[in-house]
Amino acid sequence: MNYSKIKFIERIFFSDASRFEFKRSLMQQHFNENFMESDKFPHATFEGRLNGFDLQKAGVQTVEAIGTLTIHGVSQKKTVEGQLTVSDKLLQMDAVFDVRVADHDIKIPRVVFLNIAEEVKVTVDFQFQKIE
């Protein structure tokens, strides 16, 4: 694939908020229904720009996405470090980052506070597609 005309990468990704996964299915159900209020806030989104890449160089590169993360209807500025894979057939980014639930107005009752982390680990992987 020829990437020579790409000057920058802007990306919006979203997730069905009810698909956040946990080790225990009951914890996942309670978190998504009671705390995330997935019926009221069905999507989590990140809109931003990718920096620090060279699309003429095949392989894996460490990059930075700077933008706005919206979860539970609350938007926060976020910088995410990730790995961009560049090849003839693929342009893909993988990242793992932490999100403080309090930053997105997700209220965890004291009764279950010890069972749910104040920060949750978010893992994303996606392939970029050219939009005309």
N, CA, C and O atoms as a printed pandas DataFrame, in Angstrom:
     atom_number atom_name residue_name chain_id  residue_number  x_coord  y_coord  z_coord
0              1         N          MET        A               1    0.852   -1.171    0.000
1              2        CA          MET        A               1    0.000    0.000    0.000
2              3         C          MET        A               1    0.903    1.242    0.000
3              4         O          MET        A               1    1.912    1.267    0.704
4              5         N          ASN        A               2    0.559    2.241   -0.761
5              6        CA          ASN        A               2    1.358    3.451   -0.841
6              7         C          ASN        A               2    0.854    4.478    0.176
7              8         O          ASN        A               2   -0.280    4.949    0.082
8              9         N          TYR        A               3    1.704    4.820    1.143
9             10        CA          TYR        A               3    1.337    5.773    2.185
10            11         C          TYR        A               3    1.955    7.147    1.952
11            12         O          TYR        A               3    1.858    8.014    2.822
12            13         N          SER        A               4    2.591    7.369    0.792
13            14        CA          SER        A               4    3.375    8.582    0.561
14            15         C          SER        A               4    2.550    9.866    0.624
15            16         O          SER        A               4    3.103   10.930    0.902
16            17         N          LYS        A               5    1.260    9.796    0.376
17            18        CA          LYS        A               5    0.444   11.010    0.370
18            19         C          LYS        A               5   -0.187   11.321    1.736
19            20         O          LYS        A               5   -0.850   12.346    1.892
20            21         N          ILE        A               6    0.016   10.456    2.704
21            22        CA          ILE        A               6   -0.570   10.677    4.031
22            23         C          ILE        A               6    0.300   11.665    4.793
23            24         O          ILE        A               6    1.494   11.429    4.977
24            25         N          LYS        A               7   -0.284   12.760    5.232
25            26        CA          LYS        A               7    0.435   13.794    5.968
26            27         C          LYS        A               7    0.238   13.640    7.480
27            28         O          LYS        A               7    1.143   13.938    8.261
28            29         N          PHE        A               8   -0.918   13.187    7.879
29            30        CA          PHE        A               8   -1.206   12.991    9.293
30            31         C          PHE        A               8   -2.301   11.954    9.418
31            32         O          PHE        A               8   -3.001   11.644    8.454
32            33         N          ILE        A               9   -2.435   11.431   10.603
33            34        CA          ILE        A               9   -3.486   10.448   10.858
34            35         C          ILE        A               9   -4.373   10.978   11.967
35            36         O          ILE        A               9   -3.915   11.244   13.078
36            37         N          GLU        A              10   -5.639   11.126   11.650
37            38        CA          GLU        A              10   -6.628   11.451   12.662
38            39         C          GLU        A              10   -7.495   10.223   12.833
39            40         O          GLU        A              10   -7.781    9.515   11.867
40            41         N          ARG        A              11   -7.905    9.975   14.038
41            42        CA          ARG        A              11   -8.631    8.732   14.278
42            43         C          ARG        A              11   -9.722    8.947   15.309
43            44         O          ARG        A              11   -9.525    9.584   16.343
44            45         N          ILE        A              12  -10.846    8.405   14.994
45            46        CA          ILE        A              12  -11.924    8.307   15.966
46            47         C          ILE        A              12  -12.197    6.830   16.122
47            48         O          ILE        A              12  -12.462    6.139   15.138
48            49         N          PHE        A              13  -12.134    6.334   17.348
49            50        CA          PHE        A              13  -12.555    4.958   17.550
50            51         C          PHE        A              13  -13.588    4.936   18.648
51            52         O          PHE        A              13  -13.582    5.780   19.545
52            53         N          PHE        A              14  -14.449    3.993   18.574
53            54        CA          PHE        A              14  -15.448    3.883   19.621
54            55         C          PHE        A              14  -15.688    2.432   19.940
55            56         O          PHE        A              14  -15.422    1.529   19.146
56            57         N          SER        A              15  -16.194    2.250   21.121
57            58        CA          SER        A              15  -16.488    0.910   21.583
58            59         C          SER        A              15  -17.895    0.898   22.138
59            60         O          SER        A              15  -18.366    1.881   22.708
60            61         N          ASP        A              16  -18.542   -0.209   21.965
61            62        CA          ASP        A              16  -19.815   -0.429   22.635
62            63         C          ASP        A              16  -19.471   -0.537   24.119
63            64         O          ASP        A              16  -18.814   -1.491   24.535
64            65         N          ALA        A              17  -19.906    0.425   24.908
65            66        CA          ALA        A              17  -19.526    0.490   26.321
66            67         C          ALA        A              17  -19.917   -0.759   27.094
67            68         O          ALA        A              17  -19.287   -1.072   28.104
68            69         N          SER        A              18  -20.915   -1.466   26.661
69            70        CA          SER        A              18  -21.337   -2.675   27.370
70            71         C          SER        A              18  -20.397   -3.848   27.117
71            72         O          SER        A              18  -20.560   -4.914   27.709
72            73         N          ARG        A              19  -19.409   -3.654   26.234
73            74        CA          ARG        A              19  -18.486   -4.748   25.910
74            75         C          ARG        A              19  -17.197   -4.697   26.717
75            76         O          ARG        A              19  -16.290   -5.490   26.465
76            77         N          PHE        A              20  -17.090   -3.784   27.681
77            78        CA          PHE        A              20  -15.916   -3.800   28.549
78            79         C          PHE        A              20  -15.890   -5.139   29.260
79            80         O          PHE        A              20  -16.899   -5.570   29.818
80            81         N          GLU        A              21  -14.752   -5.792   29.242
81            82        CA          GLU        A              21  -14.663   -7.161   29.754
82            83         C          GLU        A              21  -13.931   -7.239   31.088
83            84         O          GLU        A              21  -13.002   -6.477   31.355
84            85         N          PHE        A              22  -14.368   -8.167   31.906
85            86        CA          PHE        A              22  -13.775   -8.420   33.221
86            87         C          PHE        A              22  -13.506   -9.912   33.357
87            88         O          PHE        A              22  -14.048  -10.720   32.602
88            89         N          LYS        A              23  -12.671  -10.269   34.317
89            90        CA          LYS        A              23  -12.368  -11.683   34.539
90            91         C          LYS        A              23  -13.602  -12.451   34.987
91            92         O          LYS        A              23  -13.783  -13.612   34.622
92            93         N          ARG        A              24  -14.447  -11.804   35.777
93            94        CA          ARG        A              24  -15.668  -12.456   36.264
94            95         C          ARG        A              24  -16.877  -11.865   35.546
95            96         O          ARG        A              24  -17.053  -10.647   35.522
96            97         N          SER        A              25  -17.698  -12.714   34.969
97            98        CA          SER        A              25  -18.834  -12.239   34.179
98            99         C          SER        A              25  -19.842  -11.464   35.025
99           100         O          SER        A              25  -20.447  -10.512   34.531
100          101         N          LEU        A              26  -20.034  -11.844   36.278
101          102        CA          LEU        A              26  -20.982  -11.127   37.136
102          103         C          LEU        A              26  -20.475   -9.709   37.413
103          104         O          LEU        A              26  -21.257   -8.758   37.428
104          105         N          MET        A              27  -19.170   -9.571   37.630
105          106        CA          MET        A              27  -18.589   -8.241   37.849
106          107         C          MET        A              27  -18.765   -7.391   36.594
107          108         O          MET        A              27  -19.078   -6.204   36.681
108          109         N          GLN        A              28  -18.564   -7.994   35.440
109          110        CA          GLN        A              28  -18.735   -7.296   34.169
110          111         C          GLN        A              28  -20.172   -6.800   34.021
111          112         O          GLN        A              28  -20.404   -5.653   33.638
112          113         N          GLN        A              29  -21.126   -7.665   34.323
113          114        CA          GLN        A              29  -22.534   -7.299   34.211
114          115         C          GLN        A              29  -22.875   -6.144   35.144
115          116         O          GLN        A              29  -23.523   -5.185   34.726
116          117         N          HIS        A              30  -22.446   -6.224   36.406
117          118        CA          HIS        A              30  -22.732   -5.147   37.360
118          119         C          HIS        A              30  -22.073   -3.839   36.955
119          120         O          HIS        A              30  -22.693   -2.778   37.029
120          121         N          PHE        A              31  -20.815   -3.911   36.525
121          122        CA          PHE        A              31  -20.105   -2.697   36.140
122          123         C          PHE        A              31  -20.787   -2.030   34.957
123          124         O          PHE        A              31  -21.029   -0.823   34.972
124          125         N          ASN        A              32  -21.098   -2.819   33.928
125          126        CA          ASN        A              32  -21.700   -2.246   32.725
126          127         C          ASN        A              32  -23.113   -1.717   32.971
127          128         O          ASN        A              32  -23.468   -0.651   32.466
128          129         N          GLU        A              33  -23.910   -2.438   33.729
129          130        CA          GLU        A              33  -25.297   -2.022   33.958
130          131         C          GLU        A              33  -25.414   -0.927   35.014
131          132         O          GLU        A              33  -26.129    0.054   34.812
132          133         N          ASN        A              34  -24.717   -1.087   36.138
133          134        CA          ASN        A              34  -24.924   -0.191   37.271
134          135         C          ASN        A              34  -24.002    1.017   37.306
135          136         O          ASN        A              34  -24.426    2.103   37.702
136          137         N          PHE        A              35  -22.758    0.851   36.902
137          138        CA          PHE        A              35  -21.797    1.943   37.038
138          139         C          PHE        A              35  -21.554    2.673   35.723
139          140         O          PHE        A              35  -21.522    3.903   35.692
140          141         N          MET        A              36  -21.383    1.921   34.636
141          142        CA          MET        A              36  -21.204    2.536   33.320
142          143         C          MET        A              36  -22.519    3.069   32.777
143          144         O          MET        A              36  -22.525    3.966   31.934
144          145         N          GLU        A              37  -23.631    2.523   33.253
145          146        CA          GLU        A              37  -24.956    2.895   32.741
146          147         C          GLU        A              37  -24.957    2.798   31.213
147          148         O          GLU        A              37  -25.298    3.752   30.513
148          149         N          SER        A              38  -24.571    1.630   30.720
149          150        CA          SER        A              38  -24.385    1.404   29.290
150          151         C          SER        A              38  -25.628    1.690   28.457
151          152         O          SER        A              38  -25.518    2.043   27.283
152          153         N          ASP        A              39  -26.809    1.541   29.049
153          154        CA          ASP        A              39  -28.026    1.868   28.297
154          155         C          ASP        A              39  -28.139    3.377   28.070
155          156         O          ASP        A              39  -28.672    3.805   27.046
156          157         N          LYS        A              40  -27.649    4.181   29.000
157          158        CA          LYS        A              40  -27.707    5.639   28.906
158          159         C          LYS        A              40  -26.509    6.207   28.128
159          160         O          LYS        A              40  -26.640    7.193   27.404
160          161         N          PHE        A              41  -25.334    5.564   28.292
161          162        CA          PHE        A              41  -24.098    5.989   27.629
162          163         C          PHE        A              41  -23.533    4.794   26.859
163          164         O          PHE        A              41  -22.594    4.153   27.329
164          165         N          PRO        A              42  -24.087    4.485   25.688
165          166        CA          PRO        A              42  -23.748    3.237   24.993
166          167         C          PRO        A              42  -22.351    3.182   24.366
167          168         O          PRO        A              42  -21.891    2.095   24.015
168          169         N          HIS        A              43  -21.661    4.322   24.214
169          170        CA          HIS        A              43  -20.375    4.307   23.524
170          171         C          HIS        A              43  -19.285    4.990   24.337
171          172         O          HIS        A              43  -19.539    5.924   25.098
172          173         N          ALA        A              44  -18.084    4.503   24.155
173          174        CA          ALA        A              44  -16.871    5.168   24.628
174          175         C          ALA        A              44  -16.098    5.543   23.369
175          176         O          ALA        A              44  -15.970    4.719   22.463
176          177         N          THR        A              45  -15.580    6.770   23.290
177          178        CA          THR        A              45  -14.912    7.218   22.066
178          179         C          THR        A              45  -13.570    7.879   22.376
179          180         O          THR        A              45  -13.348    8.402   23.468
180          181         N          PHE        A              46  -12.697    7.840   21.394
181          182        CA          PHE        A              46  -11.447    8.600   21.428
182          183         C          PHE        A              46  -11.315    9.277   20.083
183          184         O          PHE        A              46  -11.403    8.631   19.038
184          185         N          GLU        A              47  -11.105   10.577   20.113
185          186        CA          GLU        A              47  -10.905   11.340   18.883
186          187         C          GLU        A              47   -9.597   12.096   19.042
187          188         O          GLU        A              47   -9.426   12.877   19.978
188          189         N          GLY        A              48   -8.678   11.856   18.118
189          190        CA          GLY        A              48   -7.390   12.519   18.269
190          191         C          GLY        A              48   -6.512   12.396   17.054
191          192         O          GLY        A              48   -6.936   11.943   15.991
192          193         N          ARG        A              49   -5.273   12.813   17.235
193          194        CA          ARG        A              49   -4.289   12.813   16.164
194          195         C          ARG        A              49   -3.086   11.985   16.595
195          196         O          ARG        A              49   -2.659   12.029   17.749
196          197         N          LEU        A              50   -2.553   11.232   15.643
197          198        CA          LEU        A              50   -1.402   10.373   15.890
198          199         C          LEU        A              50   -0.127   11.127   15.534
199          200         O          LEU        A              50   -0.044   11.753   14.477
200          201         N          ASN        A              51    0.859   11.066   16.413
201          202        CA          ASN        A              51    2.132   11.766   16.211
202          203         C          ASN        A              51    3.303   10.798   16.311
203          204         O          ASN        A              51    3.207    9.747   16.945
204          205         N          GLY        A              52    4.407   11.169   15.674
205          206        CA          GLY        A              52    5.660   10.439   15.844
206          207         C          GLY        A              52    5.790    9.194   14.995
207          208         O          GLY        A              52    6.272    8.171   15.481
208          209         N          PHE        A              53    5.373    9.249   13.737
209          210        CA          PHE        A              53    5.442    8.064   12.888
210          211         C          PHE        A              53    6.070    8.402   11.544
211          212         O          PHE        A              53    6.086    9.559   11.123
212          213         N          ASP        A              54    6.582    7.383   10.884
213          214        CA          ASP        A              54    7.131    7.500    9.539
214          215         C          ASP        A              54    6.541    6.366    8.717
215          216         O          ASP        A              54    6.947    5.213    8.862
216          217         N          LEU        A              55    5.593    6.685    7.864
217          218        CA          LEU        A              55    4.887    5.656    7.101
218          219         C          LEU        A              55    5.733    5.063    5.970
219          220         O          LEU        A              55    5.336    4.079    5.345
220          221         N          GLN        A              56    6.890    5.658    5.713
221          222        CA          GLN        A              56    7.777    5.099    4.692
222          223         C          GLN        A              56    8.686    4.025    5.292
223          224         O          GLN        A              56    9.431    3.362    4.570
224          225         N          LYS        A              57    8.622    3.862    6.591
225          226        CA          LYS        A              57    9.473    2.911    7.304
226          227         C          LYS        A              57    8.618    1.746    7.798
227          228         O          LYS        A              57    7.807    1.910    8.710
228          229         N          ALA        A              58    8.799    0.574    7.198
229          230        CA          ALA        A              58    8.033   -0.606    7.596
230          231         C          ALA        A              58    8.490   -1.091    8.965
231          232         O          ALA        A              58    9.644   -0.917    9.358
232          233         N          GLY        A              59    7.556   -1.701    9.675
233          234        CA          GLY        A              59    7.878   -2.258   10.989
234          235         C          GLY        A              59    7.005   -1.664   12.071
235          236         O          GLY        A              59    5.974   -1.048   11.800
236          237         N          VAL        A              60    7.436   -1.862   13.297
237          238        CA          VAL        A              60    6.678   -1.390   14.459
238          239         C          VAL        A              60    7.337   -0.121   14.994
239          240         O          VAL        A              60    8.550   -0.069   15.194
240          241         N          GLN        A              61    6.507    0.902   15.220
241          242        CA          GLN        A              61    6.992    2.180   15.723
242          243         C          GLN        A              61    6.193    2.577   16.956
243          244         O          GLN        A              61    4.986    2.343   17.025
244          245         N          THR        A              62    6.868    3.176   17.925
245          246        CA          THR        A              62    6.171    3.718   19.086
246          247         C          THR        A              62    5.629    5.089   18.693
247          248         O          THR        A              62    6.371    5.943   18.206
248          249         N          VAL        A              63    4.334    5.292   18.909
249          250        CA          VAL        A              63    3.671    6.538   18.532
250          251         C          VAL        A              63    2.862    7.071   19.711
251          252         O          VAL        A              63    2.720    6.412   20.742
252          253         N          GLU        A              64    2.342    8.270   19.532
253          254        CA          GLU        A              64    1.545    8.910   20.571
254          255         C          GLU        A              64    0.267    9.447   19.947
255          256         O          GLU        A              64    0.304   10.138   18.929
256          257         N          ALA        A              65   -0.862    9.125   20.561
257          258        CA          ALA        A              65   -2.145    9.670   20.126
258          259         C          ALA        A              65   -2.571   10.696   21.173
259          260         O          ALA        A              65   -2.630   10.397   22.366
260          261         N          ILE        A              66   -2.863   11.891   20.713
261          262        CA          ILE        A              66   -3.290   12.965   21.612
262          263         C          ILE        A              66   -4.699   13.356   21.205
263          264         O          ILE        A              66   -4.951   13.672   20.043
264          265         N          GLY        A              67   -5.618   13.335   22.164
265          266        CA          GLY        A              67   -6.989   13.661   21.821
266          267         C          GLY        A              67   -7.909   13.709   23.015
267          268         O          GLY        A              67   -7.499   14.034   24.130
268          269         N          THR        A              68   -9.162   13.380   22.762
269          270        CA          THR        A              68  -10.204   13.445   23.783
270          271         C          THR        A              68  -10.858   12.081   23.924
271          272         O          THR        A              68  -11.345   11.505   22.951
272          273         N          LEU        A              69  -10.861   11.576   25.143
273          274        CA          LEU        A              69  -11.497   10.315   25.473
274          275         C          LEU        A              69  -12.826   10.624   26.155
275          276         O          LEU        A              69  -12.869   11.351   27.147
276          277         N          THR        A              70  -13.906   10.066   25.617
277          278        CA          THR        A              70  -15.231   10.280   26.193
278          279         C          THR        A              70  -15.787    8.941   26.655
279          280         O          THR        A              70  -15.976    8.017   25.864
280          281         N          ILE        A              71  -16.043    8.862   27.955
281          282        CA          ILE        A              71  -16.635    7.681   28.564
282          283         C          ILE        A              71  -17.697    8.161   29.525
283          284         O          ILE        A              71  -17.483    9.118   30.268
284          285         N          HIS        A              72  -18.844    7.500   29.516
285          286        CA          HIS        A              72  -19.926    7.824   30.466
286          287         C          HIS        A              72  -20.383    9.274   30.289
287          288         O          HIS        A              72  -20.824    9.920   31.239
288          289         N          GLY        A              73  -20.268    9.774   29.042
289          290        CA          GLY        A              73  -20.703   11.127   28.738
290          291         C          GLY        A              73  -19.752   12.220   29.178
291          292         O          GLY        A              73  -20.073   13.399   29.030
292          293         N          VAL        A              74  -18.579   11.865   29.720
293          294        CA          VAL        A              74  -17.605   12.842   30.205
294          295         C          VAL        A              74  -16.356   12.773   29.329
295          296         O          VAL        A              74  -15.780   11.702   29.137
296          297         N          SER        A              75  -15.949   13.917   28.807
297          298        CA          SER        A              75  -14.779   13.993   27.935
298          299         C          SER        A              75  -13.569   14.503   28.709
299          300         O          SER        A              75  -13.664   15.449   29.490
300          301         N          GLN        A              76  -12.431   13.855   28.476
301          302        CA          GLN        A              76  -11.166   14.235   29.106
302          303         C          GLN        A              76  -10.064   14.210   28.053
303          304         O          GLN        A              76  -10.047   13.339   27.183
304          305         N          LYS        A              77   -9.145   15.171   28.136
305          306        CA          LYS        A              77   -7.965   15.146   27.266
306          307         C          LYS        A              77   -7.137   13.931   27.665
307          308         O          LYS        A              77   -7.007   13.620   28.849
308          309         N          LYS        A              78   -6.580   13.247   26.672
309          310        CA          LYS        A              78   -5.829   12.019   26.951
310          311         C          LYS        A              78   -4.697   11.880   25.951
311          312         O          LYS        A              78   -4.874   12.129   24.759
312          313         N          THR        A              79   -3.525   11.479   26.447
313          314        CA          THR        A              79   -2.402   11.122   25.605
314          315         C          THR        A              79   -2.167    9.634   25.788
315          316         O          THR        A              79   -2.023    9.152   26.912
316          317         N          VAL        A              80   -2.129    8.911   24.681
317          318        CA          VAL        A              80   -1.999    7.457   24.708
318          319         C          VAL        A              80   -0.786    7.061   23.889
319          320         O          VAL        A              80   -0.669    7.431   22.721
320          321         N          GLU        A              81    0.121    6.304   24.507
321          322        CA          GLU        A              81    1.259    5.765   23.763
322          323         C          GLU        A              81    0.876    4.400   23.228
323          324         O          GLU        A              81    0.221    3.615   23.914
324          325         N          GLY        A              82    1.283    4.122   22.006
325          326        CA          GLY        A              82    0.951    2.833   21.411
326          327         C          GLY        A              82    1.989    2.396   20.403
327          328         O          GLY        A              82    3.011    3.053   20.207
328          329         N          GLN        A              83    1.704    1.271   19.769
329          330        CA          GLN        A              83    2.592    0.702   18.766
330          331         C          GLN        A              83    1.880    0.734   17.417
331          332         O          GLN        A              83    0.787    0.186   17.279
332          333         N          LEU        A              84    2.488    1.366   16.436
333          334        CA          LEU        A              84    1.947    1.424   15.081
334          335         C          LEU        A              84    2.721    0.433   14.223
335          336         O          LEU        A              84    3.948    0.496   14.144
336          337         N          THR        A              85    2.002   -0.479   13.582
337          338        CA          THR        A              85    2.613   -1.443   12.675
338          339         C          THR        A              85    2.365   -0.974   11.246
339          340         O          THR        A              85    1.223   -0.783   10.827
340          341         N          VAL        A              86    3.462   -0.793   10.507
341          342        CA          VAL        A              86    3.390   -0.336    9.117
342          343         C          VAL        A              86    3.929   -1.447    8.221
343          344         O          VAL        A              86    5.051   -1.920    8.401
344          345         N          SER        A              87    3.108   -1.854    7.251
345          346        CA          SER        A              87    3.568   -2.826    6.251
346          347         C          SER        A              87    2.884   -2.495    4.933
347          348         O          SER        A              87    2.081   -1.565    4.859
348          349         N          ASP        A              88    3.204   -3.258    3.896
349          350        CA          ASP        A              88    2.585   -3.025    2.590
350          351         C          ASP        A              88    1.078   -3.228    2.625
351          352         O          ASP        A              88    0.346   -2.605    1.856
352          353         N          LYS        A              89    0.617   -4.094    3.511
353          354        CA          LYS        A              89   -0.794   -4.454    3.524
354          355         C          LYS        A              89   -1.547   -3.979    4.758
355          356         O          LYS        A              89   -2.767   -4.128    4.830
356          357         N          LEU        A              90   -0.835   -3.404    5.736
357          358        CA          LEU        A              90   -1.465   -3.157    7.030
358          359         C          LEU        A              90   -0.959   -1.876    7.669
359          360         O          LEU        A              90    0.227   -1.554    7.604
360          361         N          LEU        A              91   -1.872   -1.161    8.280
361          362        CA          LEU        A              91   -1.548   -0.015    9.121
362          363         C          LEU        A              91   -2.392   -0.211   10.373
363          364         O          LEU        A              91   -3.605   -0.003   10.349
364          365         N          GLN        A              92   -1.754   -0.607   11.456
365          366        CA          GLN        A              92   -2.491   -1.004   12.661
366          367         C          GLN        A              92   -1.866   -0.369   13.894
367          368         O          GLN        A              92   -0.650   -0.194   13.965
368          369         N          MET        A              93   -2.711   -0.024   14.868
369          370        CA          MET        A              93   -2.221    0.508   16.140
370          371         C          MET        A              93   -2.748   -0.345   17.282
371          372         O          MET        A              93   -3.903   -0.770   17.289
372          373         N          ASP        A              94   -1.869   -0.582   18.246
373          374        CA          ASP        A              94   -2.219   -1.293   19.470
374          375         C          ASP        A              94   -1.786   -0.416   20.636
375          376         O          ASP        A              94   -0.711    0.183   20.606
376          377         N          ALA        A              95   -2.626   -0.343   21.659
377          378        CA          ALA        A              95   -2.284    0.461   22.837
378          379         C          ALA        A              95   -2.959   -0.109   24.073
379          380         O          ALA        A              95   -4.015   -0.736   24.000
380          381         N          VAL        A              96   -2.316    0.128   25.211
381          382        CA          VAL        A              96   -2.875   -0.215   26.512
382          383         C          VAL        A              96   -2.686    1.015   27.388
383          384         O          VAL        A              96   -1.579    1.544   27.491
384          385         N          PHE        A              97   -3.769    1.474   28.023
385          386        CA          PHE        A              97   -3.663    2.655   28.877
386          387         C          PHE        A              97   -4.667    2.561   30.019
387          388         O          PHE        A              97   -5.644    1.816   29.956
388          389         N          ASP        A              98   -4.398    3.339   31.064
389          390        CA          ASP        A              98   -5.255    3.347   32.249
390          391         C          ASP        A              98   -6.222    4.515   32.209
391          392         O          ASP        A              98   -5.900    5.593   31.708
392          393         N          VAL        A              99   -7.417    4.282   32.747
393          394        CA          VAL        A              99   -8.440    5.324   32.856
394          395         C          VAL        A              99   -8.964    5.316   34.292
395          396         O          VAL        A              99   -9.399    4.286   34.807
396          397         N          ARG        A             100   -8.914    6.475   34.917
397          398        CA          ARG        A             100   -9.492    6.611   36.263
398          399         C          ARG        A             100  -11.006    6.748   36.120
399          400         O          ARG        A             100  -11.485    7.636   35.415
400          401         N          VAL        A             101  -11.759    5.873   36.785
401          402        CA          VAL        A             101  -13.221    5.910   36.655
402          403         C          VAL        A             101  -13.791    7.230   37.170
403          404         O          VAL        A             101  -14.775    7.730   36.626
404          405         N          ALA        A             102  -13.182    7.799   38.213
405          406        CA          ALA        A             102  -13.670    9.063   38.775
406          407         C          ALA        A             102  -13.554   10.207   37.769
407          408         O          ALA        A             102  -14.352   11.144   37.806
408          409         N          ASP        A             103  -12.567   10.141   36.867
409          410        CA          ASP        A             103  -12.391   11.187   35.852
410          411         C          ASP        A             103  -13.561   11.240   34.878
411          412         O          ASP        A             103  -13.740   12.234   34.174
412          413         N          HIS        A             104  -14.352   10.182   34.835
413          414        CA          HIS        A             104  -15.479   10.118   33.910
414          415         C          HIS        A             104  -16.803   10.008   34.651
415          416         O          HIS        A             104  -17.798    9.513   34.120
416          417         N          ASP        A             105  -16.788   10.484   35.891
417          418        CA          ASP        A             105  -18.001   10.576   36.714
418          419         C          ASP        A             105  -18.699    9.220   36.872
419          420         O          ASP        A             105  -19.926    9.136   36.924
420          421         N          ILE        A             106  -17.889    8.172   36.945
421          422        CA          ILE        A             106  -18.439    6.839   37.203
422          423         C          ILE        A             106  -18.358    6.622   38.705
423          424         O          ILE        A             106  -17.271    6.550   39.277
424          425         N          LYS        A             107  -19.491    6.523   39.318
425          426        CA          LYS        A             107  -19.562    6.419   40.774
426          427         C          LYS        A             107  -19.625    4.953   41.194
427          428         O          LYS        A             107  -20.493    4.199   40.755
428          429         N          ILE        A             108  -18.687    4.571   42.053
429          430        CA          ILE        A             108  -18.633    3.214   42.579
430          431         C          ILE        A             108  -19.070    3.267   44.040
431          432         O          ILE        A             108  -18.418    3.932   44.846
432          433         N          PRO        A             109  -20.155    2.585   44.400
433          434        CA          PRO        A             109  -20.613    2.606   45.800
434          435         C          PRO        A             109  -19.549    2.043   46.741
435          436         O          PRO        A             109  -18.821    1.118   46.381
436          437         N          ARG        A             110  -19.464    2.601   47.942
437          438        CA          ARG        A             110  -18.476    2.174   48.929
438          439         C          ARG        A             110  -18.564    0.684   49.232
439          440         O          ARG        A             110  -17.550    0.056   49.535
440          441         N          VAL        A             111  -19.745    0.119   49.155
441          442        CA          VAL        A             111  -19.937   -1.289   49.459
442          443         C          VAL        A             111  -19.087   -2.182   48.556
443          444         O          VAL        A             111  -18.572   -3.207   49.001
444          445         N          VAL        A             112  -18.940   -1.794   47.287
445          446        CA          VAL        A             112  -18.175   -2.607   46.338
446          447         C          VAL        A             112  -16.868   -1.944   45.919
447          448         O          VAL        A             112  -16.169   -2.451   45.042
448          449         N          PHE        A             113  -16.535   -0.822   46.535
449          450        CA          PHE        A             113  -15.361   -0.041   46.146
450          451         C          PHE        A             113  -14.073   -0.859   46.173
451          452         O          PHE        A             113  -13.213   -0.690   45.309
452          453         N          LEU        A             114  -13.935   -1.744   47.158
453          454        CA          LEU        A             114  -12.716   -2.544   47.267
454          455         C          LEU        A             114  -12.608   -3.599   46.172
455          456         O          LEU        A             114  -11.514   -4.097   45.903
456          457         N          ASN        A             115  -13.723   -3.947   45.538
457          458        CA          ASN        A             115  -13.715   -4.970   44.492
458          459         C          ASN        A             115  -13.528   -4.404   43.089
459          460         O          ASN        A             115  -13.327   -5.159   42.137
460          461         N          ILE        A             116  -13.592   -3.092   42.957
461          462        CA          ILE        A             116  -13.453   -2.470   41.639
462          463         C          ILE        A             116  -12.325   -1.446   41.708
463          464         O          ILE        A             116  -12.298   -0.595   42.598
464          465         N          ALA        A             117  -11.401   -1.537   40.764
465          466        CA          ALA        A             117  -10.226   -0.668   40.751
466          467         C          ALA        A             117  -10.613    0.771   40.451
467          468         O          ALA        A             117  -11.574    1.033   39.727
468          469         N          GLU        A             118   -9.851    1.699   41.018
469          470        CA          GLU        A             118  -10.055    3.120   40.726
470          471         C          GLU        A             118   -9.607    3.436   39.309
471          472         O          GLU        A             118  -10.102    4.377   38.689
472          473         N          GLU        A             119   -8.665    2.646   38.800
473          474        CA          GLU        A             119   -8.211    2.769   37.429
474          475         C          GLU        A             119   -8.469    1.454   36.719
475          476         O          GLU        A             119   -8.201    0.376   37.249
476          477         N          VAL        A             120   -8.996    1.567   35.504
477          478        CA          VAL        A             120   -9.221    0.369   34.699
478          479         C          VAL        A             120   -8.251    0.397   33.517
479          480         O          VAL        A             120   -7.942    1.460   32.977
480          481         N          LYS        A             121   -7.789   -0.758   33.136
481          482        CA          LYS        A             121   -6.863   -0.881   32.017
482          483         C          LYS        A             121   -7.677   -1.062   30.731
483          484         O          LYS        A             121   -8.532   -1.943   30.641
484          485         N          VAL        A             122   -7.399   -0.222   29.755
485          486        CA          VAL        A             122   -8.089   -0.262   28.472
486          487         C          VAL        A             122   -7.102   -0.770   27.415
487          488         O          VAL        A             122   -5.985   -0.265   27.307
488          489         N          THR        A             123   -7.516   -1.751   26.656
489          490        CA          THR        A             123   -6.697   -2.294   25.580
490          491         C          THR        A             123   -7.425   -2.070   24.265
491          492         O          THR        A             123   -8.587   -2.446   24.115
492          493         N          VAL        A             124   -6.726   -1.452   23.310
493          494        CA          VAL        A             124   -7.331   -1.224   21.992
494          495         C          VAL        A             124   -6.387   -1.730   20.913
495          496         O          VAL        A             124   -5.166   -1.645   21.047
496          497         N          ASP        A             125   -6.961   -2.248   19.859
497          498        CA          ASP        A             125   -6.208   -2.565   18.653
498          499         C          ASP        A             125   -7.135   -2.363   17.469
499          500         O          ASP        A             125   -8.271   -2.838   17.458
500          501         N          PHE        A             126   -6.636   -1.659   16.485
501          502        CA          PHE        A             126   -7.478   -1.380   15.323
502          503         C          PHE        A             126   -6.620   -1.177   14.093
503          504         O          PHE        A             126   -5.438   -0.841   14.174
504          505         N          GLN        A             127   -7.254   -1.390   12.952
505          506        CA          GLN        A             127   -6.601   -1.148   11.674
506          507         C          GLN        A             127   -7.154    0.150   11.093
507          508         O          GLN        A             127   -8.356    0.410   11.132
508          509         N          PHE        A             128   -6.256    0.945   10.562
509          510        CA          PHE        A             128   -6.669    2.196    9.924
510          511         C          PHE        A             128   -7.203    1.906    8.531
511          512         O          PHE        A             128   -6.728    1.009    7.835
512          513         N          GLN        A             129   -8.196    2.685    8.147
513          514        CA          GLN        A             129   -8.741    2.599    6.804
514          515         C          GLN        A             129   -8.722    3.988    6.204
515          516         O          GLN        A             129   -8.970    4.983    6.885
516          517         N          LYS        A             130   -8.425    4.036    4.931
517          518        CA          LYS        A             130   -8.404    5.319    4.225
518          519         C          LYS        A             130   -9.846    5.773    4.002
519          520         O          LYS        A             130  -10.700    5.001    3.565
520          521         N          ILE        A             131  -10.091    7.033    4.310
521          522        CA          ILE        A             131  -11.413    7.629    4.080
522          523         C          ILE        A             131  -11.255    8.713    3.031
523          524         O          ILE        A             131  -10.483    9.656    3.210
524          525         N          GLU        A             132  -11.971    8.579    1.964
525          526        CA          GLU        A             132  -11.886    9.552    0.866
526          527         C          GLU        A             132  -12.728   10.765    1.175
527          528         O          GLU        A             132  -12.787   11.696    0.372
